[in-house]
Amino acid sequence: QVQLVESGGGSVQPGGSLRLSCAHSGLTDGDWALTWFRQAPGKEREGVAAIRTRSDSPWYGAVAAGRFTISQDSARKTVYLQLNRLKPEDSAMYYCAADLRDANLMSPGGYQYWGPGTQVTVSS
């Protein structure tokens, strides 16, 4: 049984930082794409950053804008998303997703597995 569990969200002031974690288990052998998405109320879900289980090469969506960094600890089966210089418009539910796709990593449609999400709120 595949599980993705996000943690690390919370409330922070503009300019602050958070580190989100996504612990995954049960993924079969393969080069999985592990991707962070976010969704704010009334807006579409958008890709933030992705990394593959067999590679440390990251992919970033436009929203990352040089402020966010994705990394992984393969031994702990955990993917991290470091959020720096946060802005109020970064407030959203952040989700971790996994799929065996080779392309379109920033497109949420068709991802096989999703976590329940962790809320990030940026306000003064």
DSSP file with accessible surface (Angstrom, degrees, kcal/mol):
  #  RESIDUE AA STRUCTURE BP1 BP2  ACC     N-H-->O    O-->H-N    N-H-->O    O-->H-N    TCO  KAPPA ALPHA  PHI   PSI    X-CA   Y-CA   Z-CA
    1    1 A Q              0   0  199      0, 0.0     2,-0.3     0, 0.0    26,-0.1   0.000 360.0 360.0 360.0 126.2    0.0    0.0    0.0
    2    2 A V        -     0   0   28     24,-0.2     2,-0.4    22,-0.1    24,-0.2  -0.635 360.0-178.5 -84.5 135.0    1.4    3.3   -1.1
    3    3 A Q  E     -A   25   0A 105     22,-2.3    22,-2.0    -2,-0.3     2,-0.4  -1.000  13.5-173.5-134.2 137.8    1.4    6.2    1.4
    4    4 A L  E     -A   24   0A   9     -2,-0.4     2,-0.5   110,-0.3    20,-0.2  -1.000  10.4-175.6-125.2 126.2    2.5    9.8    1.0
    5    5 A V  E     -A   23   0A  75     18,-2.2    18,-2.6    -2,-0.4     2,-0.2  -0.965   7.3-158.7-131.2 116.2    2.4   11.9    4.1
    6    6 A E  E     +A   22   0A  13     -2,-0.5     2,-0.3    16,-0.2    16,-0.2  -0.599  18.2 162.3 -89.7 153.2    3.3   15.6    4.1
    7    7 A S  E     +A   21   0A  63     14,-2.2    14,-2.7    -2,-0.2   111,-0.1  -0.955  38.6  71.3-156.1 169.7    4.3   17.6    7.2
    8    8 A G        +     0   0   36     -2,-0.3    11,-0.3     1,-0.3   110,-0.1   0.357  61.2 133.0 102.5  -5.8    6.0   20.9    8.1
    9    9 A G        +     0   0   28     12,-0.1     2,-0.3     9,-0.1    -1,-0.3  -0.165  21.6 122.0 -70.4 171.4    3.3   23.3    7.1
   10   10 A G  E     -d  120   0B  28    109,-0.9   111,-2.7   108,-0.1     2,-0.4  -0.985  59.2 -52.5 165.3-166.6    2.3   26.2    9.3
   11   11 A S  E     +d  121   0B 101     -2,-0.3     2,-0.3   109,-0.2   111,-0.2  -0.869  52.3 166.0-104.7 135.9    1.9   29.9    9.6
   12   12 A V  E     -d  122   0B  27    109,-2.6   111,-1.9    -2,-0.4     3,-0.1  -0.980  34.5-109.6-146.9 153.5    4.8   32.2    8.9
   13   13 A Q    >   -     0   0  137     -2,-0.3     3,-2.3   109,-0.2    73,-0.2  -0.464  53.3 -79.0 -80.0 155.5    5.3   35.9    8.3
   14   14 A P  T 3  S+     0   0   60      0, 0.0    73,-0.2     0, 0.0    -1,-0.1  -0.276 121.4  28.5 -53.3 137.7    6.3   37.3    4.9
   15   15 A G  T 3  S+     0   0   53     71,-3.4    70,-0.6     1,-0.3    72,-0.1   0.269  98.9 119.4  91.0 -10.6   10.0   36.7    4.3
   16   16 A G    <   -     0   0   19     -3,-2.3    70,-2.4    70,-0.3     2,-0.3  -0.096  54.4-127.1 -81.5-177.0   10.1   33.7    6.5
   17   17 A S        -     0   0   63     67,-0.2     2,-0.3    68,-0.2    67,-0.2  -0.927  18.6-177.7-132.9 154.0   10.9   30.1    5.7
   18   18 A L  E     - B   0  83A  32     65,-2.0    65,-3.5    -2,-0.3     2,-0.5  -0.979  17.1-144.8-143.3 152.3    9.5   26.6    6.1
   19   19 A R  E     - B   0  82A 134     -2,-0.3     2,-0.3   -11,-0.3    63,-0.2  -0.970  17.5-160.1-120.1 116.4   10.7   23.1    5.2
   20   20 A L  E     - B   0  81A   0     61,-2.9    61,-2.5    -2,-0.5     2,-0.4  -0.685   4.8-157.5 -91.5 147.1    8.0   20.7    4.1
   21   21 A S  E     -AB   7  80A  23    -14,-2.7   -14,-2.2    -2,-0.3     2,-0.4  -0.947  10.1-165.6-124.5 146.4    8.6   17.0    4.2
   22   22 A a  E     -AB   6  79A   0     57,-2.3    57,-2.4    -2,-0.4     2,-0.5  -0.931   8.6-164.0-130.7 106.5    6.9   14.2    2.3
   23   23 A A  E     -AB   5  78A  46    -18,-2.6   -18,-2.2    -2,-0.4     2,-0.3  -0.810  13.3-168.7 -90.7 125.9    7.5   10.7    3.7
   24   24 A H  E     +A    4   0A  21     53,-2.7     2,-0.3    -2,-0.5   -20,-0.2  -0.873  10.8 172.4-118.6 149.8    6.7    8.0    1.2
   25   25 A S  E     +A    3   0A  47    -22,-2.0   -22,-2.3    -2,-0.3     3,-0.1  -0.983  55.8  33.7-148.6 154.1    6.3    4.2    1.5
   26   26 A G        +     0   0   40     -2,-0.3     2,-0.3     1,-0.3   -24,-0.2   0.428  67.3 148.3  84.2  -0.3    5.2    1.3   -0.6
   27   27 A L        -     0   0   30    -24,-0.2    -1,-0.3   -26,-0.1     3,-0.1  -0.521  45.6-126.5 -69.9 132.1    6.4    2.6   -3.9
   28   28 A T        -     0   0   94     -2,-0.3     4,-0.2     1,-0.2     2,-0.1  -0.196  42.7 -70.5 -71.2 167.5    7.4   -0.3   -6.1
   29   29 A D  S    S+     0   0  145      2,-0.1     2,-0.3     3,-0.0    -1,-0.2  -0.375  89.5  92.0 -61.6 132.3   10.8   -0.4   -7.8
   30   30 A G  S    S-     0   0   15     -3,-0.1     2,-1.3    -2,-0.1    23,-0.0  -0.887  85.4 -73.9 159.5 170.3   11.1    2.2  -10.5
   31   31 A D        -     0   0   50     -2,-0.3     2,-0.2    69,-0.1    -2,-0.1  -0.672  57.5-168.7 -94.4  84.0   12.1    5.8  -11.2
   32   32 A W        -     0   0    7     -2,-1.3    21,-2.5    -4,-0.2     2,-0.6  -0.490  20.1-133.4 -77.1 140.8    9.3    7.6   -9.6
   33   33 A A  E     -FE  52  99B   0     66,-3.6    66,-1.7    19,-0.2     2,-0.6  -0.838  19.7-163.8 -87.8 123.0    8.6   11.3  -10.1
   34   34 A L  E     -FE  51  98B   0     17,-3.3    17,-2.1    -2,-0.6     2,-0.4  -0.963  17.3-179.0-111.8 116.6    8.0   12.8   -6.6
   35   35 A T  E     -FE  50  97B   0     62,-2.7    62,-2.3    -2,-0.6     2,-0.5  -0.938  25.6-141.6-128.0 138.2    6.4   16.2   -7.1
   36   36 A W  E     +FE  49  96B   0     13,-3.5    12,-3.2    -2,-0.4    13,-1.3  -0.860  25.4 177.2 -95.0 130.8    5.2   19.0   -4.9
   37   37 A F  E     -FE  47  95B   0     58,-2.9    58,-2.8    -2,-0.5     2,-0.3  -0.834  10.5-157.1-120.5 165.0    2.0   20.8   -6.0
   38   38 A R  E     -FE  46  94B  18      8,-2.2     8,-2.8    -2,-0.3     2,-0.3  -0.986   5.5-168.9-141.9 153.8    0.1   23.6   -4.3
   39   39 A Q  E     - E   0  93B  65     54,-2.2    54,-2.5    -2,-0.3     6,-0.2  -0.942   4.0-163.1-146.3 121.8   -3.5   24.8   -4.5
   40   40 A A    >   -     0   0   22      4,-0.4     3,-2.3    -2,-0.3    52,-0.1  -0.673  46.9 -77.2 -96.0 156.6   -5.0   28.0   -3.0
   41   41 A P  T 3  S+     0   0  126      0, 0.0    -1,-0.1     0, 0.0     3,-0.1  -0.269 118.3   8.2 -55.9 130.0   -8.7   28.4   -2.6
   42   42 A G  T 3  S+     0   0   91      1,-0.2     2,-0.3    -3,-0.1    -3,-0.0   0.488 112.5 100.5  79.4   2.8  -10.4   29.1   -5.9
   43   43 A K  S <  S-     0   0  137     -3,-2.3    -1,-0.2     1,-0.0     2,-0.1  -0.812  76.2-100.6-119.7 160.9   -7.3   28.5   -7.9
   44   44 A E        -     0   0  171     -2,-0.3    -4,-0.4     1,-0.1     2,-0.2  -0.407  43.8 -97.9 -75.1 154.2   -6.0   25.5   -9.9
   45   45 A R        -     0   0   69     -6,-0.2     2,-0.4    -2,-0.1    -6,-0.2  -0.538  47.6-164.7 -70.3 134.8   -3.5   23.1   -8.6
   46   46 A E  E     -F   38   0B  76     -8,-2.8    -8,-2.2    -2,-0.2     2,-0.2  -0.954  20.7-110.5-130.2 146.2    0.0   24.1   -9.8
   47   47 A G  E     +F   37   0B   9     59,-0.7    16,-0.5    -2,-0.4   -10,-0.2  -0.512  31.1 173.3 -74.9 136.8    3.3   22.3   -9.9
   48   48 A V  E     -     0   0B   0    -12,-3.2    13,-2.7     1,-0.4    16,-0.3   0.792  59.8 -24.5-107.3 -55.7    6.0   23.6   -7.6
   49   49 A A  E     -FG  36  60B   0    -13,-1.3   -13,-3.5    11,-0.3    -1,-0.4  -0.987  52.9-161.9-161.8 153.3    9.0   21.2   -7.9
   50   50 A A  E     -FG  35  59B   0      9,-2.8     9,-2.5    -2,-0.3     2,-0.3  -0.965   5.7-178.4-140.6 156.0    9.8   17.6   -8.7
   51   51 A I  E     -FG  34  58B   2    -17,-2.1   -17,-3.3    -2,-0.3     2,-0.3  -0.978  24.7-124.6-149.8 151.1   12.6   15.1   -8.2
   52   52 A R  E >   -F   33   0B  18      5,-0.6     3,-1.4     3,-0.4   -19,-0.2  -0.774  17.5-128.6-100.9 147.1   13.0   11.5   -9.3
   53   53 A T  T 3  S+     0   0   31    -21,-2.5    -1,-0.1    -2,-0.3   -22,-0.1   0.792 110.3  43.5 -64.1 -27.4   13.7    8.7   -6.9
   54   54 A R  T 3  S+     0   0  156    -22,-0.2     2,-0.3     1,-0.0    -1,-0.3   0.367 118.7  43.8 -99.6   6.7   16.8    7.5   -8.9
   55   55 A S    <   -     0   0   39     -3,-1.4    -3,-0.4     2,-0.1    -1,-0.0  -0.994  61.5-147.3-148.1 148.8   18.2   11.0   -9.6
   56   56 A D        +     0   0  114     -2,-0.3    -3,-0.1    -5,-0.1    16,-0.0   0.309  61.6 123.5 -96.6   9.0   18.8   14.1   -7.6
   57   57 A S        -     0   0   67     -5,-0.1    -5,-0.6     1,-0.0     2,-0.2  -0.562  52.8-147.3 -72.8 123.2   18.1   16.3  -10.6
   58   58 A P  E     -G   51   0B  62      0, 0.0     2,-0.4     0, 0.0    -7,-0.2  -0.555  12.0-157.0 -92.3 154.7   15.3   18.7   -9.7
   59   59 A W  E     -G   50   0B 110     -9,-2.5    -9,-2.8    -2,-0.2     2,-0.4  -0.982  14.4-160.0-121.3 143.8   12.6   20.3  -11.9
   60   60 A Y  E     -G   49   0B  95     -2,-0.4   -11,-0.3   -11,-0.2     2,-0.1  -0.969  10.1-139.0-128.9 140.4   11.0   23.5  -10.9
   61   61 A G    >>  -     0   0   11    -13,-2.7     3,-1.6    -2,-0.4     4,-0.7  -0.416  39.1 -99.5 -83.2 168.3    7.7   25.1  -11.8
   62   62 A A  G >4 S+     0   0  100      1,-0.3     3,-0.7     2,-0.2   -14,-0.1   0.830 119.7  64.9 -59.6 -30.4    7.5   28.9  -12.5
   63   63 A V  G 34 S+     0   0   27    -16,-0.5    -1,-0.3     1,-0.2     4,-0.1   0.740  88.6  67.5 -69.0 -19.8    6.1   29.4   -9.0
   64   64 A A  G X> S+     0   0    1     -3,-1.6     3,-3.1   -16,-0.3     4,-0.9   0.883  73.5 177.6 -67.9 -38.8    9.4   28.3   -7.4
   65   65 A A  T << S-     0   0   66     -3,-0.7    -3,-0.1    -4,-0.7    -1,-0.1   0.734  71.5 -60.3  47.6  35.9   11.0   31.4   -8.8
   66   66 A G  T 34 S+     0   0   70      2,-0.2    -1,-0.3     1,-0.1    -2,-0.1   0.519 126.9  91.6  75.3   2.3   14.4   30.6   -7.3
   67   67 A R  T <4 S+     0   0   16     -3,-3.1    17,-1.6    -4,-0.1     2,-0.4   0.626  75.2  63.0-102.0 -18.2   13.0   30.7   -3.7
   68   68 A F  E  <  -C   83   0A   5     -4,-0.9     2,-0.4    15,-0.2    15,-0.2  -0.857  60.2-166.0-113.1 147.3   12.2   27.0   -3.3
   69   69 A T  E     -C   82   0A  71     13,-2.1    13,-3.2    -2,-0.4     2,-0.4  -0.995   5.5-155.5-134.5 129.9   14.5   24.0   -3.3
   70   70 A I  E     +C   81   0A   8     -2,-0.4     2,-0.3    11,-0.2    11,-0.2  -0.809  23.8 155.6-102.5 143.2   13.6   20.4   -3.6
   71   71 A S  E     -C   80   0A  53      9,-1.9     9,-3.0    -2,-0.4     2,-0.3  -0.941  22.3-144.7-152.6 172.4   15.8   17.6   -2.2
   72   72 A Q  E     -C   79   0A  28     -2,-0.3     2,-0.6     7,-0.3     7,-0.2  -0.994  14.3-149.6-145.7 153.7   15.5   14.0   -1.0
   73   73 A D  E  >> -C   78   0A  51      5,-3.0     5,-1.9    -2,-0.3     4,-0.7  -0.938  17.3-170.1-117.5  99.6   16.9   11.6    1.5
   74   74 A S  T >45S+     0   0   72     -2,-0.6     3,-0.6     1,-0.2    -1,-0.1   0.856  83.4  56.1 -63.7 -36.1   16.6    8.2   -0.2
   75   75 A A  T 345S+     0   0   97      1,-0.3    -1,-0.2    -3,-0.1    -2,-0.0   0.884 115.2  38.6 -64.1 -36.0   17.5    6.3    2.9
   76   76 A R  T 345S-     0   0  177     -3,-0.3    -1,-0.3     2,-0.2    -2,-0.2   0.457 105.6-130.2 -90.1  -3.9   14.6    7.9    4.8
   77   77 A K  T <<5 +     0   0  112     -4,-0.7   -53,-2.7    -3,-0.6     2,-0.4   0.940  63.0 134.8  52.5  50.8   12.3    7.8    1.8
   78   78 A T  E   < -BC  23  73A  18     -5,-1.9    -5,-3.0   -55,-0.2     2,-0.4  -0.996  44.4-157.5-135.2 136.5   11.6   11.5    2.3
   79   79 A V  E     -BC  22  72A   0    -57,-2.4   -57,-2.3    -2,-0.4     2,-0.3  -0.928  15.8-155.8-111.2 138.8   11.4   14.4   -0.1
   80   80 A Y  E     -BC  21  71A  29     -9,-3.0    -9,-1.9    -2,-0.4     2,-0.4  -0.843  12.2-162.6-116.1 150.9   11.8   17.9    1.2
   81   81 A L  E     -BC  20  70A   0    -61,-2.5   -61,-2.9    -2,-0.3     2,-0.6  -0.939  11.5-157.3-131.9 109.0   10.7   21.3   -0.1
   82   82 A Q  E     -BC  19  69A  60    -13,-3.2   -13,-2.1    -2,-0.4     2,-0.6  -0.786   7.9-162.2 -87.2 122.1   12.5   24.3    1.4
   83   83 A L  E     +BC  18  68A   0    -65,-3.5   -65,-2.0    -2,-0.6     2,-0.3  -0.931  13.9 177.4-109.2 116.5   10.4   27.4    1.1
   84   84 A N        +     0   0   46    -17,-1.6   -67,-0.2    -2,-0.6   -68,-0.1  -0.819  57.8  15.5-118.0 159.0   12.4   30.7    1.5
   85   85 A R  S    S-     0   0  141    -70,-0.6    -1,-0.2    -2,-0.3   -69,-0.2   0.915  85.8-157.9  48.7  51.2   11.4   34.4    1.2
   86   86 A L        -     0   0    2    -70,-2.4   -71,-3.4    -3,-0.2   -70,-0.3  -0.270  10.0-159.9 -66.1 145.8    7.8   33.4    1.5
   87   87 A K    >   -     0   0   91    -73,-0.2     3,-2.4   -72,-0.1     4,-0.3  -0.843  33.0-108.4-120.7 158.0    5.1   35.7    0.3
   88   88 A P  G >  S+     0   0   67      0, 0.0     3,-1.9     0, 0.0    34,-0.4   0.866 118.4  62.5 -54.9 -34.2    1.4   35.9    1.1
   89   89 A E  G 3  S+     0   0  118      1,-0.3   -49,-0.1    32,-0.1    -3,-0.0   0.563  90.0  69.1 -71.7  -6.6    0.6   34.6   -2.4
   90   90 A D  G <  S+     0   0    1     -3,-2.4    -1,-0.3    32,-0.1     2,-0.2   0.530  71.0 118.2 -82.7  -7.4    2.5   31.4   -1.4
   91   91 A S    <   +     0   0   31     -3,-1.9     2,-0.3    -4,-0.3    30,-0.2  -0.440  42.4 108.8 -62.2 125.7   -0.3   30.5    1.0
   92   92 A A  E    S- H   0 120B   2     28,-1.9    28,-2.7    -2,-0.2     2,-0.5  -0.965  74.9 -78.3-177.7 169.9   -1.9   27.3   -0.1
   93   93 A M  E     -EH  39 119B  53    -54,-2.5   -54,-2.2    -2,-0.3     2,-0.5  -0.831  47.1-147.9 -84.2 129.1   -2.3   23.6    0.6
   94   94 A Y  E     -EH  38 118B   0     24,-2.9    24,-2.1    -2,-0.5     2,-0.3  -0.895  15.8-168.6-105.6 128.1    0.9   21.9   -0.5
   95   95 A Y  E     -E   37   0B  40    -58,-2.8   -58,-2.9    -2,-0.5     2,-0.4  -0.878  15.6-145.4-117.7 148.7    0.6   18.3   -1.8
   96   96 A a  E     -E   36   0B   1     -2,-0.3    19,-2.4   -60,-0.2     2,-0.3  -0.902  24.2-178.7-108.1 138.5    3.1   15.6   -2.5
   97   97 A A  E     -EI  35 114B   0    -62,-2.3   -62,-2.7    -2,-0.4     2,-0.4  -0.963  13.0-154.5-137.9 155.2    2.4   13.3   -5.5
   98   98 A A  E     +EI  34 113B   0     15,-2.2    15,-2.1    -2,-0.3    14,-0.5  -0.988  21.0 151.7-134.6 140.2    4.1   10.3   -7.1
   99   99 A D  E     -E   33   0B  24    -66,-1.7   -66,-3.6    -2,-0.4    12,-0.1  -0.980  45.2-127.1-159.5 158.3    3.9    8.8  -10.6
  100  100 A L        +     0   0   75     -2,-0.3   -69,-0.1   -68,-0.2   -66,-0.1   0.229  62.7 134.9 -93.7  14.6    6.1    6.8  -13.0
  101  101 A R        -     0   0   41    -68,-0.1    -2,-0.1     1,-0.1     3,-0.1  -0.196  48.2-152.1 -64.3 155.4    5.7    9.4  -15.8
  102  102 A D  S    S+     0   0  147    -70,-0.0     2,-0.3     2,-0.0     3,-0.1   0.591  74.5  22.4 -99.6 -17.2    8.7   10.5  -17.9
  103  103 A A  S    S+     0   0   58      1,-0.2    -2,-0.0     2,-0.0    -1,-0.0  -0.859  98.2  45.9-143.0 175.3    7.4   13.9  -18.8
  104  104 A N    >   +     0   0  128     -2,-0.3     3,-1.5     1,-0.1    -1,-0.2   0.889  56.9 164.6  54.6  45.9    5.0   16.7  -17.8
  105  105 A L  T 3   +     0   0   12      1,-0.3    -1,-0.1    -3,-0.1   -56,-0.1   0.804  69.7  54.7 -65.1 -28.9    6.0   16.5  -14.2
  106  106 A M  T 3  S+     0   0   52    -59,-0.1   -59,-0.7   -46,-0.1    -1,-0.3   0.471  87.0  93.5 -86.0  -0.6    4.5   19.9  -13.4
  107  107 A S    <   -     0   0   58     -3,-1.5   -61,-0.1     1,-0.1     4,-0.1  -0.824  62.8-157.6 -95.1 121.4    1.0   18.8  -14.7
  108  108 A P    >   +     0   0   39      0, 0.0     3,-1.6     0, 0.0    -1,-0.1   0.738  57.1 109.6 -73.2 -21.2   -1.1   17.4  -11.9
  109  109 A G  T 3  S+     0   0   51      1,-0.2    -2,-0.1     0, 0.0     0, 0.0  -0.333  85.6   7.9 -60.8 129.1   -3.5   15.4  -14.1
  110  110 A G  T 3  S+     0   0   65      1,-0.3    -1,-0.2    -2,-0.1     2,-0.1   0.441  77.1 156.4  86.1   1.5   -3.0   11.7  -13.8
  111  111 A Y    <   -     0   0   11     -3,-1.6    -1,-0.3     1,-0.1   -12,-0.2  -0.428  37.3-143.6 -61.1 136.5   -0.6   11.5  -10.9
  112  112 A Q  S    S+     0   0  104    -14,-0.5     2,-0.4     1,-0.1   -13,-0.2   0.864  74.1  29.0 -75.5 -40.6   -1.1    8.0   -9.4
  113  113 A Y  E     -I   98   0B  72    -15,-2.1   -15,-2.2  -110,-0.0     2,-0.3  -0.973  62.5-176.1-130.0 142.9   -0.7    8.8   -5.7
  114  114 A W  E     -I   97   0B  83     -2,-0.4  -110,-0.3   -17,-0.2   -17,-0.2  -0.972  18.1-136.2-134.5 146.7   -1.3   11.8   -3.6
  115  115 A G        -     0   0    8    -19,-2.4  -110,-0.2    -2,-0.3     3,-0.1  -0.487  34.1-107.0 -89.3 171.8   -0.8   12.8    0.0
  116  116 A P        -     0   0   99      0, 0.0  -111,-0.1     0, 0.0    -1,-0.1   0.669  61.6-123.3 -75.6 -17.1   -3.4   14.6    2.1
  117  117 A G        -     0   0   17    -21,-0.1     2,-0.4   -24,-0.1   -22,-0.2  -0.063  10.1-115.2  99.1 160.7   -1.5   17.9    2.0
  118  118 A T  E     - H   0  94B  20    -24,-2.1   -24,-2.9  -111,-0.1     2,-0.3  -0.998  28.5-122.2-138.1 135.2   -0.1   20.3    4.5
  119  119 A Q  E     - H   0  93B  83     -2,-0.4  -109,-0.9   -26,-0.2     2,-0.5  -0.616  20.7-168.5 -85.5 133.9   -1.3   23.9    4.9
  120  120 A V  E     -dH  10  92B   0    -28,-2.7   -28,-1.9    -2,-0.3     2,-0.5  -0.985   6.0-176.1-118.3 125.3    1.1   26.9    4.4
  121  121 A T  E     -d   11   0B  47   -111,-2.7  -109,-2.6    -2,-0.5     2,-0.6  -0.991   5.5-170.7-125.6 124.5   -0.2   30.3    5.5
  122  122 A V  E     +d   12   0B   3     -2,-0.5     2,-0.3   -34,-0.4  -109,-0.2  -0.954  29.7 130.0-117.3 112.5    1.9   33.4    5.0
  123  123 A S              0   0   67   -111,-1.9    -2,-0.1    -2,-0.6   -36,-0.0  -0.991 360.0 360.0-158.3 157.5    0.6   36.6    6.6
  124  124 A S              0   0  134     -2,-0.3  -111,-0.1  -111,-0.2    -1,-0.1   0.422 360.0 360.0 -98.0 360.0    1.6   39.4    8.9
